[in-house]
Amino acid sequence: MRNMKKLAGIILSLAVIMLLPSCSSTKEATKEDTSKKDSSYVFDQAPPENVKKIQPPVETVAPPVENQSFSGTQYFVQIGAFTTKDKAEIFSAAAKEKLNRDVTIKYSDAVKLFVVQINPPLASHSEAEKVRDDIKQFKEYNDAWIVTVDK
């Protein structure tokens, strides 16, 4: 019986020793990954074939076309967001040519990015969905999404 208790104690000790290193401290378990704080999705790569053959526009960033008398909700189809104006302009020029639509670039203070949107803004979510779905036929723009703005 005494040998049995000794054997049980040894097995229990070995189990504790083996499980101990696999546990993390509370500090490690609650540590946040600060590199993932910004949840904005940033497009920073224009297709290389478009960069070579399309020159960025010379004009300054065009303001979005807004109906000044419109009050209520507007829907924008956004096709890109970039950290630099140059990248947004290159992407915008390629989109104008490929989609044959008016495209605008504006700086968003909310996300600290240059956003590329289809103009004009739309009055209903269903209209915006139709435009977005038409644009998604092109693989370069299959990440297009709808931005809702209340005026």
Secondary structure, 3 states (H helix, E strand, C coil): CHHHHHHHHHHHHHHHHHHHHHCCCHHHHCCCCHHHCCCCCCCCCCCHHHHHHCCCCCCCCCCCCCCCCCCCEEEEEEEEEECCHHHHHHHHHHHHHHHCCCEEEEEECCCCEEEEEEEEEECCHHHHHHHHHHHCCCHHHCCCEEEEEEC
